[in-house]
Amino acid sequence: MDGARLNIAQLIGSLVVAAAIVAVVIVAVTAKLGPTSTAELEAREEARDARIDAREERLEQREERREDRTEAP
């Protein structure tokens, strides 16, 4: 009877340790890769591209206004 209890205790201990190892691995992988999804990354990239396009458009408009001022008599 004591042998059976020791085996059960050892099994439970092994399961607890295994669960702890899995939890540590999940935390480590998440910390290294980050929780950011592909959709979030794409949204960030699209927002960045939109800001760049808007900035370029403003610069072009400024250049056109400068040209118009220099061409006016």
PDB file of N, CA, C and O in Angstrom:
ATOM      1  N   MET A   1       0.810  -1.188   0.000  1.00  0.00           N
ATOM      2  CA  MET A   1       0.000   0.000   0.000  1.00  0.00           C
ATOM      3  C   MET A   1       0.858   1.258   0.000  1.00  0.00           C
ATOM      4  O   MET A   1       0.545   2.213  -0.711  1.00  0.00           O
ATOM      5  N   ASP A   2       1.931   1.278   0.780  1.00  0.00           N
ATOM      6  CA  ASP A   2       2.813   2.431   0.829  1.00  0.00           C
ATOM      7  C   ASP A   2       3.512   2.639  -0.512  1.00  0.00           C
ATOM      8  O   ASP A   2       3.756   3.775  -0.918  1.00  0.00           O
ATOM      9  N   GLY A   3       3.831   1.550  -1.195  1.00  0.00           N
ATOM     10  CA  GLY A   3       4.468   1.649  -2.513  1.00  0.00           C
ATOM     11  C   GLY A   3       3.548   2.299  -3.527  1.00  0.00           C
ATOM     12  O   GLY A   3       4.006   3.085  -4.357  1.00  0.00           O
ATOM     13  N   ALA A   4       2.265   1.990  -3.478  1.00  0.00           N
ATOM     14  CA  ALA A   4       1.289   2.577  -4.392  1.00  0.00           C
ATOM     15  C   ALA A   4       1.148   4.074  -4.126  1.00  0.00           C
ATOM     16  O   ALA A   4       1.046   4.864  -5.064  1.00  0.00           O
ATOM     17  N   ARG A   5       1.142   4.462  -2.860  1.00  0.00           N
ATOM     18  CA  ARG A   5       1.029   5.886  -2.514  1.00  0.00           C
ATOM     19  C   ARG A   5       2.258   6.651  -2.992  1.00  0.00           C
ATOM     20  O   ARG A   5       2.147   7.778  -3.475  1.00  0.00           O
ATOM     21  N   LEU A   6       3.407   6.046  -2.857  1.00  0.00           N
ATOM     22  CA  LEU A   6       4.627   6.706  -3.319  1.00  0.00           C
ATOM     23  C   LEU A   6       4.622   6.876  -4.835  1.00  0.00           C
ATOM     24  O   LEU A   6       5.058   7.906  -5.350  1.00  0.00           O
ATOM     25  N   ASN A   7       4.132   5.874  -5.543  1.00  0.00           N
ATOM     26  CA  ASN A   7       4.049   5.965  -7.007  1.00  0.00           C
ATOM     27  C   ASN A   7       3.074   7.063  -7.431  1.00  0.00           C
ATOM     28  O   ASN A   7       3.349   7.814  -8.367  1.00  0.00           O
ATOM     29  N   ILE A   8       1.942   7.156  -6.745  1.00  0.00           N
ATOM     30  CA  ILE A   8       0.956   8.196  -7.071  1.00  0.00           C
ATOM     31  C   ILE A   8       1.539   9.576  -6.769  1.00  0.00           C
ATOM     32  O   ILE A   8       1.375  10.505  -7.560  1.00  0.00           O
ATOM     33  N   ALA A   9       2.213   9.713  -5.636  1.00  0.00           N
ATOM     34  CA  ALA A   9       2.827  10.986  -5.277  1.00  0.00           C
ATOM     35  C   ALA A   9       3.898  11.375  -6.295  1.00  0.00           C
ATOM     36  O   ALA A   9       4.012  12.543  -6.667  1.00  0.00           O
ATOM     37  N   GLN A  10       4.672  10.404  -6.738  1.00  0.00           N
ATOM     38  CA  GLN A  10       5.717  10.679  -7.732  1.00  0.00           C
ATOM     39  C   GLN A  10       5.084  11.075  -9.059  1.00  0.00           C
ATOM     40  O   GLN A  10       5.586  11.972  -9.736  1.00  0.00           O
ATOM     41  N   LEU A  11       3.992  10.423  -9.443  1.00  0.00           N
ATOM     42  CA  LEU A  11       3.287  10.753 -10.687  1.00  0.00           C
ATOM     43  C   LEU A  11       2.731  12.169 -10.625  1.00  0.00           C
ATOM     44  O   LEU A  11       2.879  12.934 -11.578  1.00  0.00           O
ATOM     45  N   ILE A  12       2.097  12.521  -9.524  1.00  0.00           N
ATOM     46  CA  ILE A  12       1.541  13.871  -9.380  1.00  0.00           C
ATOM     47  C   ILE A  12       2.665  14.906  -9.411  1.00  0.00           C
ATOM     48  O   ILE A  12       2.535  15.948 -10.054  1.00  0.00           O
ATOM     49  N   GLY A  13       3.759  14.621  -8.723  1.00  0.00           N
ATOM     50  CA  GLY A  13       4.900  15.538  -8.734  1.00  0.00           C
ATOM     51  C   GLY A  13       5.461  15.722 -10.133  1.00  0.00           C
ATOM     52  O   GLY A  13       5.813  16.835 -10.525  1.00  0.00           O
ATOM     53  N   SER A  14       5.543  14.644 -10.878  1.00  0.00           N
ATOM     54  CA  SER A  14       6.058  14.727 -12.252  1.00  0.00           C
ATOM     55  C   SER A  14       5.128  15.550 -13.139  1.00  0.00           C
ATOM     56  O   SER A  14       5.593  16.325 -13.976  1.00  0.00           O
ATOM     57  N   LEU A  15       3.829  15.388 -12.961  1.00  0.00           N
ATOM     58  CA  LEU A  15       2.863  16.168 -13.746  1.00  0.00           C
ATOM     59  C   LEU A  15       2.945  17.654 -13.412  1.00  0.00           C
ATOM     60  O   LEU A  15       2.844  18.497 -14.303  1.00  0.00           O
ATOM     61  N   VAL A  16       3.128  17.977 -12.144  1.00  0.00           N
ATOM     62  CA  VAL A  16       3.256  19.381 -11.741  1.00  0.00           C
ATOM     63  C   VAL A  16       4.516  19.992 -12.347  1.00  0.00           C
ATOM     64  O   VAL A  16       4.479  21.111 -12.859  1.00  0.00           O
ATOM     65  N   VAL A  17       5.612  19.274 -12.292  1.00  0.00           N
ATOM     66  CA  VAL A  17       6.862  19.771 -12.873  1.00  0.00           C
ATOM     67  C   VAL A  17       6.723  19.935 -14.386  1.00  0.00           C
ATOM     68  O   VAL A  17       7.195  20.925 -14.944  1.00  0.00           O
ATOM     69  N   ALA A  18       6.088  18.984 -15.047  1.00  0.00           N
ATOM     70  CA  ALA A  18       5.886  19.080 -16.495  1.00  0.00           C
ATOM     71  C   ALA A  18       5.038  20.302 -16.838  1.00  0.00           C
ATOM     72  O   ALA A  18       5.343  21.013 -17.796  1.00  0.00           O
ATOM     73  N   ALA A  19       3.991  20.551 -16.078  1.00  0.00           N
ATOM     74  CA  ALA A  19       3.134  21.725 -16.314  1.00  0.00           C
ATOM     75  C   ALA A  19       3.926  23.020 -16.119  1.00  0.00           C
ATOM     76  O   ALA A  19       3.753  23.977 -16.873  1.00  0.00           O
ATOM     77  N   ALA A  20       4.790  23.045 -15.111  1.00  0.00           N
ATOM     78  CA  ALA A  20       5.614  24.227 -14.871  1.00  0.00           C
ATOM     79  C   ALA A  20       6.582  24.463 -16.029  1.00  0.00           C
ATOM     80  O   ALA A  20       6.787  25.603 -16.443  1.00  0.00           O
ATOM     81  N   ILE A  21       7.169  23.403 -16.545  1.00  0.00           N
ATOM     82  CA  ILE A  21       8.091  23.526 -17.680  1.00  0.00           C
ATOM     83  C   ILE A  21       7.355  24.070 -18.898  1.00  0.00           C
ATOM     84  O   ILE A  21       7.868  24.954 -19.584  1.00  0.00           O
ATOM     85  N   VAL A  22       6.165  23.556 -19.173  1.00  0.00           N
ATOM     86  CA  VAL A  22       5.375  24.033 -20.313  1.00  0.00           C
ATOM     87  C   VAL A  22       5.055  25.511 -20.142  1.00  0.00           C
ATOM     88  O   VAL A  22       5.155  26.275 -21.102  1.00  0.00           O
ATOM     89  N   ALA A  23       4.673  25.927 -18.939  1.00  0.00           N
ATOM     90  CA  ALA A  23       4.352  27.331 -18.693  1.00  0.00           C
ATOM     91  C   ALA A  23       5.573  28.228 -18.927  1.00  0.00           C
ATOM     92  O   ALA A  23       5.454  29.303 -19.516  1.00  0.00           O
ATOM     93  N   VAL A  24       6.728  27.788 -18.469  1.00  0.00           N
ATOM     94  CA  VAL A  24       7.956  28.576 -18.662  1.00  0.00           C
ATOM     95  C   VAL A  24       8.297  28.683 -20.142  1.00  0.00           C
ATOM     96  O   VAL A  24       8.708  29.749 -20.603  1.00  0.00           O
ATOM     97  N   VAL A  25       8.137  27.619 -20.880  1.00  0.00           N
ATOM     98  CA  VAL A  25       8.431  27.650 -22.316  1.00  0.00           C
ATOM     99  C   VAL A  25       7.475  28.594 -23.036  1.00  0.00           C
ATOM    100  O   VAL A  25       7.897  29.361 -23.902  1.00  0.00           O
ATOM    101  N   ILE A  26       6.217  28.546 -22.693  1.00  0.00           N
ATOM    102  CA  ILE A  26       5.239  29.441 -23.328  1.00  0.00           C
ATOM    103  C   ILE A  26       5.602  30.897 -23.049  1.00  0.00           C
ATOM    104  O   ILE A  26       5.565  31.727 -23.957  1.00  0.00           O
ATOM    105  N   VAL A  27       5.947  31.212 -21.820  1.00  0.00           N
ATOM    106  CA  VAL A  27       6.325  32.581 -21.466  1.00  0.00           C
ATOM    107  C   VAL A  27       7.578  32.993 -22.225  1.00  0.00           C
ATOM    108  O   VAL A  27       7.649  34.108 -22.741  1.00  0.00           O
ATOM    109  N   ALA A  28       8.550  32.121 -22.299  1.00  0.00           N
ATOM    110  CA  ALA A  28       9.803  32.454 -22.984  1.00  0.00           C
ATOM    111  C   ALA A  28       9.582  32.691 -24.471  1.00  0.00           C
ATOM    112  O   ALA A  28      10.127  33.644 -25.029  1.00  0.00           O
ATOM    113  N   VAL A  29       8.808  31.857 -25.112  1.00  0.00           N
ATOM    114  CA  VAL A  29       8.553  32.010 -26.548  1.00  0.00           C
ATOM    115  C   VAL A  29       7.747  33.271 -26.812  1.00  0.00           C
ATOM    116  O   VAL A  29       8.039  34.005 -27.756  1.00  0.00           O
ATOM    117  N   THR A  30       6.752  33.529 -26.004  1.00  0.00           N
ATOM    118  CA  THR A  30       5.938  34.730 -26.184  1.00  0.00           C
ATOM    119  C   THR A  30       6.784  35.981 -25.979  1.00  0.00           C
ATOM    120  O   THR A  30       6.637  36.951 -26.723  1.00  0.00           O
ATOM    121  N   ALA A  31       7.645  35.976 -25.010  1.00  0.00           N
ATOM    122  CA  ALA A  31       8.495  37.140 -24.760  1.00  0.00           C
ATOM    123  C   ALA A  31       9.463  37.376 -25.907  1.00  0.00           C
ATOM    124  O   ALA A  31       9.742  38.521 -26.261  1.00  0.00           O
ATOM    125  N   LYS A  32       9.973  36.307 -26.485  1.00  0.00           N
ATOM    126  CA  LYS A  32      10.941  36.453 -27.574  1.00  0.00           C
ATOM    127  C   LYS A  32      10.258  36.890 -28.865  1.00  0.00           C
ATOM    128  O   LYS A  32      10.748  37.791 -29.545  1.00  0.00           O
ATOM    129  N   LEU A  33       9.154  36.275 -29.206  1.00  0.00           N
ATOM    130  CA  LEU A  33       8.472  36.578 -30.454  1.00  0.00           C
ATOM    131  C   LEU A  33       7.540  37.761 -30.331  1.00  0.00           C
ATOM    132  O   LEU A  33       7.315  38.472 -31.311  1.00  0.00           O
ATOM    133  N   GLY A  34       7.001  37.987 -29.168  1.00  0.00           N
ATOM    134  CA  GLY A  34       6.057  39.073 -28.963  1.00  0.00           C
ATOM    135  C   GLY A  34       4.644  38.600 -29.230  1.00  0.00           C
ATOM    136  O   GLY A  34       4.424  37.647 -29.976  1.00  0.00           O
ATOM    137  N   PRO A  35       3.706  39.267 -28.622  1.00  0.00           N
ATOM    138  CA  PRO A  35       2.312  38.865 -28.752  1.00  0.00           C
ATOM    139  C   PRO A  35       1.636  39.427 -29.992  1.00  0.00           C
ATOM    140  O   PRO A  35       0.443  39.203 -30.194  1.00  0.00           O
ATOM    141  N   THR A  36       2.376  40.157 -30.829  1.00  0.00           N
ATOM    142  CA  THR A  36       1.791  40.834 -31.967  1.00  0.00           C
ATOM    143  C   THR A  36       1.395  39.839 -33.060  1.00  0.00           C
ATOM    144  O   THR A  36       2.186  38.985 -33.460  1.00  0.00           O
ATOM    145  N   SER A  37       0.187  39.966 -33.521  1.00  0.00           N
ATOM    146  CA  SER A  37      -0.291  39.084 -34.577  1.00  0.00           C
ATOM    147  C   SER A  37       0.106  39.638 -35.939  1.00  0.00           C
ATOM    148  O   SER A  37       0.530  40.788 -36.059  1.00  0.00           O
ATOM    149  N   THR A  38      -0.036  38.819 -36.942  1.00  0.00           N
ATOM    150  CA  THR A  38       0.281  39.235 -38.310  1.00  0.00           C
ATOM    151  C   THR A  38      -0.627  40.365 -38.749  1.00  0.00           C
ATOM    152  O   THR A  38      -0.181  41.293 -39.423  1.00  0.00           O
ATOM    153  N   ALA A  39      -1.898  40.297 -38.376  1.00  0.00           N
ATOM    154  CA  ALA A  39      -2.841  41.353 -38.753  1.00  0.00           C
ATOM    155  C   ALA A  39      -2.439  42.695 -38.142  1.00  0.00           C
ATOM    156  O   ALA A  39      -2.542  43.731 -38.798  1.00  0.00           O
ATOM    157  N   GLU A  40      -1.980  42.681 -36.889  1.00  0.00           N
ATOM    158  CA  GLU A  40      -1.545  43.916 -36.255  1.00  0.00           C
ATOM    159  C   GLU A  40      -0.308  44.476 -36.945  1.00  0.00           C
ATOM    160  O   GLU A  40      -0.194  45.685 -37.151  1.00  0.00           O
ATOM    161  N   LEU A  41       0.608  43.596 -37.297  1.00  0.00           N
ATOM    162  CA  LEU A  41       1.814  44.055 -37.999  1.00  0.00           C
ATOM    163  C   LEU A  41       1.461  44.668 -39.346  1.00  0.00           C
ATOM    164  O   LEU A  41       2.016  45.700 -39.724  1.00  0.00           O
ATOM    165  N   GLU A  42       0.544  44.042 -40.071  1.00  0.00           N
ATOM    166  CA  GLU A  42       0.128  44.579 -41.369  1.00  0.00           C
ATOM    167  C   GLU A  42      -0.575  45.914 -41.204  1.00  0.00           C
ATOM    168  O   GLU A  42      -0.374  46.822 -42.011  1.00  0.00           O
ATOM    169  N   ALA A  43      -1.399  46.048 -40.167  1.00  0.00           N
ATOM    170  CA  ALA A  43      -2.086  47.315 -39.920  1.00  0.00           C
ATOM    171  C   ALA A  43      -1.083  48.421 -39.606  1.00  0.00           C
ATOM    172  O   ALA A  43      -1.234  49.549 -40.074  1.00  0.00           O
ATOM    173  N   ARG A  44      -0.066  48.102 -38.819  1.00  0.00           N
ATOM    174  CA  ARG A  44       0.974  49.093 -38.515  1.00  0.00           C
ATOM    175  C   ARG A  44       1.708  49.511 -39.778  1.00  0.00           C
ATOM    176  O   ARG A  44       1.979  50.692 -39.992  1.00  0.00           O
ATOM    177  N   GLU A  45       2.030  48.517 -40.620  1.00  0.00           N
ATOM    178  CA  GLU A  45       2.749  48.821 -41.861  1.00  0.00           C
ATOM    179  C   GLU A  45       1.894  49.683 -42.782  1.00  0.00           C
ATOM    180  O   GLU A  45       2.401  50.621 -43.398  1.00  0.00           O
ATOM    181  N   GLU A  46       0.608  49.378 -42.884  1.00  0.00           N
ATOM    182  CA  GLU A  46      -0.281  50.176 -43.730  1.00  0.00           C
ATOM    183  C   GLU A  46      -0.407  51.601 -43.203  1.00  0.00           C
ATOM    184  O   GLU A  46      -0.428  52.552 -43.983  1.00  0.00           O
ATOM    185  N   ALA A  47      -0.490  51.752 -41.886  1.00  0.00           N
ATOM    186  CA  ALA A  47      -0.585  53.093 -41.300  1.00  0.00           C
ATOM    187  C   ALA A  47       0.692  53.873 -41.572  1.00  0.00           C
ATOM    188  O   ALA A  47       0.644  55.061 -41.891  1.00  0.00           O
ATOM    189  N   ARG A  48       1.837  53.202 -41.443  1.00  0.00           N
ATOM    190  CA  ARG A  48       3.108  53.863 -41.727  1.00  0.00           C
ATOM    191  C   ARG A  48       3.181  54.294 -43.189  1.00  0.00           C
ATOM    192  O   ARG A  48       3.610  55.407 -43.495  1.00  0.00           O
ATOM    193  N   ASP A  49       2.760  53.408 -44.086  1.00  0.00           N
ATOM    194  CA  ASP A  49       2.776  53.745 -45.515  1.00  0.00           C
ATOM    195  C   ASP A  49       1.840  54.914 -45.816  1.00  0.00           C
ATOM    196  O   ASP A  49       2.154  55.770 -46.644  1.00  0.00           O
ATOM    197  N   ALA A  50       0.694  54.947 -45.142  1.00  0.00           N
ATOM    198  CA  ALA A  50      -0.250  56.046 -45.353  1.00  0.00           C
ATOM    199  C   ALA A  50       0.361  57.366 -44.879  1.00  0.00           C
ATOM    200  O   ALA A  50       0.197  58.394 -45.536  1.00  0.00           O
ATOM    201  N   ARG A  51       1.064  57.343 -43.744  1.00  0.00           N
ATOM    202  CA  ARG A  51       1.724  58.563 -43.258  1.00  0.00           C
ATOM    203  C   ARG A  51       2.802  59.026 -44.232  1.00  0.00           C
ATOM    204  O   ARG A  51       2.945  60.221 -44.489  1.00  0.00           O
ATOM    205  N   ILE A  52       3.550  58.086 -44.766  1.00  0.00           N
ATOM    206  CA  ILE A  52       4.611  58.435 -45.727  1.00  0.00           C
ATOM    207  C   ILE A  52       3.986  59.033 -46.985  1.00  0.00           C
ATOM    208  O   ILE A  52       4.472  60.040 -47.502  1.00  0.00           O
ATOM    209  N   ASP A  53       2.912  58.419 -47.478  1.00  0.00           N
ATOM    210  CA  ASP A  53       2.241  58.940 -48.677  1.00  0.00           C
ATOM    211  C   ASP A  53       1.691  60.343 -48.437  1.00  0.00           C
ATOM    212  O   ASP A  53       1.801  61.213 -49.300  1.00  0.00           O
ATOM    213  N   ALA A  54       1.102  60.560 -47.269  1.00  0.00           N
ATOM    214  CA  ALA A  54       0.554  61.879 -46.952  1.00  0.00           C
ATOM    215  C   ALA A  54       1.667  62.917 -46.879  1.00  0.00           C
ATOM    216  O   ALA A  54       1.500  64.037 -47.362  1.00  0.00           O
ATOM    217  N   ARG A  55       2.790  62.559 -46.285  1.00  0.00           N
ATOM    218  CA  ARG A  55       3.926  63.473 -46.191  1.00  0.00           C
ATOM    219  C   ARG A  55       4.443  63.815 -47.584  1.00  0.00           C
ATOM    220  O   ARG A  55       4.728  64.977 -47.872  1.00  0.00           O
ATOM    221  N   GLU A  56       4.564  62.817 -48.445  1.00  0.00           N
ATOM    222  CA  GLU A  56       5.037  63.068 -49.810  1.00  0.00           C
ATOM    223  C   GLU A  56       4.067  63.964 -50.568  1.00  0.00           C
ATOM    224  O   GLU A  56       4.485  64.839 -51.326  1.00  0.00           O
ATOM    225  N   GLU A  57       2.774  63.745 -50.363  1.00  0.00           N
ATOM    226  CA  GLU A  57       1.762  64.572 -51.029  1.00  0.00           C
ATOM    227  C   GLU A  57       1.871  66.026 -50.568  1.00  0.00           C
ATOM    228  O   GLU A  57       1.787  66.943 -51.386  1.00  0.00           O
ATOM    229  N   ARG A  58       2.058  66.240 -49.266  1.00  0.00           N
ATOM    230  CA  ARG A  58       2.211  67.616 -48.756  1.00  0.00           C
ATOM    231  C   ARG A  58       3.448  68.282 -49.344  1.00  0.00           C
ATOM    232  O   ARG A  58       3.413  69.460 -49.701  1.00  0.00           O
ATOM    233  N   LEU A  59       4.546  67.528 -49.446  1.00  0.00           N
ATOM    234  CA  LEU A  59       5.762  68.096 -50.029  1.00  0.00           C
ATOM    235  C   LEU A  59       5.556  68.477 -51.490  1.00  0.00           C
ATOM    236  O   LEU A  59       6.031  69.522 -51.936  1.00  0.00           O
ATOM    237  N   GLU A  60       4.853  67.637 -52.229  1.00  0.00           N
ATOM    238  CA  GLU A  60       4.580  67.942 -53.634  1.00  0.00           C
ATOM    239  C   GLU A  60       3.713  69.188 -53.755  1.00  0.00           C
ATOM    240  O   GLU A  60       3.939  70.020 -54.634  1.00  0.00           O
ATOM    241  N   GLN A  61       2.727  69.319 -52.882  1.00  0.00           N
ATOM    242  CA  GLN A  61       1.866  70.501 -52.930  1.00  0.00           C
ATOM    243  C   GLN A  61       2.646  71.764 -52.611  1.00  0.00           C
ATOM    244  O   GLN A  61       2.419  72.801 -53.233  1.00  0.00           O
ATOM    245  N   ARG A  62       3.566  71.696 -51.647  1.00  0.00           N
ATOM    246  CA  ARG A  62       4.406  72.857 -51.330  1.00  0.00           C
ATOM    247  C   ARG A  62       5.267  73.252 -52.523  1.00  0.00           C
ATOM    248  O   ARG A  62       5.393  74.431 -52.856  1.00  0.00           O
ATOM    249  N   GLU A  63       5.856  72.240 -53.161  1.00  0.00           N
ATOM    250  CA  GLU A  63       6.695  72.533 -54.325  1.00  0.00           C
ATOM    251  C   GLU A  63       5.880  73.172 -55.442  1.00  0.00           C
ATOM    252  O   GLU A  63       6.353  74.096 -56.103  1.00  0.00           O
ATOM    253  N   GLU A  64       4.662  72.691 -55.656  1.00  0.00           N
ATOM    254  CA  GLU A  64       3.805  73.273 -56.692  1.00  0.00           C
ATOM    255  C   GLU A  64       3.453  74.723 -56.364  1.00  0.00           C
ATOM    256  O   GLU A  64       3.437  75.576 -57.251  1.00  0.00           O
ATOM    257  N   ARG A  65       3.168  75.006 -55.077  1.00  0.00           N
ATOM    258  CA  ARG A  65       2.855  76.399 -54.687  1.00  0.00           C
ATOM    259  C   ARG A  65       4.059  77.294 -54.881  1.00  0.00           C
ATOM    260  O   ARG A  65       3.923  78.437 -55.316  1.00  0.00           O
ATOM    261  N   ARG A  66       5.256  76.775 -54.558  1.00  0.00           N
ATOM    262  CA  ARG A  66       6.475  77.560 -54.750  1.00  0.00           C
ATOM    263  C   ARG A  66       6.676  77.873 -56.242  1.00  0.00           C
ATOM    264  O   ARG A  66       7.012  78.995 -56.619  1.00  0.00           O
ATOM    265  N   GLU A  67       6.461  76.858 -57.067  1.00  0.00           N
ATOM    266  CA  GLU A  67       6.607  77.051 -58.500  1.00  0.00           C
ATOM    267  C   GLU A  67       5.607  78.068 -59.030  1.00  0.00           C
ATOM    268  O   GLU A  67       5.931  78.899 -59.878  1.00  0.00           O
ATOM    269  N   ASP A  68       4.375  77.985 -58.508  1.00  0.00           N
ATOM    270  CA  ASP A  68       3.341  78.933 -58.948  1.00  0.00           C
ATOM    271  C   ASP A  68       3.704  80.363 -58.543  1.00  0.00           C
ATOM    272  O   ASP A  68       3.451  81.304 -59.296  1.00  0.00           O
ATOM    273  N   ARG A  69       4.293  80.529 -57.361  1.00  0.00           N
ATOM    274  CA  ARG A  69       4.683  81.870 -56.908  1.00  0.00           C
ATOM    275  C   ARG A  69       5.820  82.433 -57.756  1.00  0.00           C
ATOM    276  O   ARG A  69       5.841  83.621 -58.079  1.00  0.00           O
ATOM    277  N   THR A  70       6.761  81.566 -58.109  1.00  0.00           N
ATOM    278  CA  THR A  70       7.907  82.064 -58.886  1.00  0.00           C
ATOM    279  C   THR A  70       7.510  82.332 -60.331  1.00  0.00           C
ATOM    280  O   THR A  70       8.147  83.155 -60.988  1.00  0.00           O
ATOM    281  N   GLU A  71       6.499  81.678 -60.842  1.00  0.00           N
ATOM    282  CA  GLU A  71       6.070  81.887 -62.228  1.00  0.00           C
ATOM    283  C   GLU A  71       5.124  83.066 -62.356  1.00  0.00           C
ATOM    284  O   GLU A  71       4.996  83.624 -63.445  1.00  0.00           O
ATOM    285  N   ALA A  72       4.464  83.459 -61.295  1.00  0.00           N
ATOM    286  CA  ALA A  72       3.509  84.574 -61.360  1.00  0.00           C
ATOM    287  C   ALA A  72       4.263  85.873 -61.560  1.00  0.00           C
ATOM    288  O   ALA A  72       5.315  86.080 -60.955  1.00  0.00           O
ATOM    289  N   PRO A  73       3.725  86.776 -62.427  1.00  0.00           N
ATOM    290  CA  PRO A  73       4.420  88.045 -62.692  1.00  0.00           C
ATOM    291  C   PRO A  73       4.293  89.040 -61.568  1.00  0.00           C
ATOM    292  O   PRO A  73       4.827  90.145 -61.659  1.00  0.00           O
TER     293      PRO A  73
END
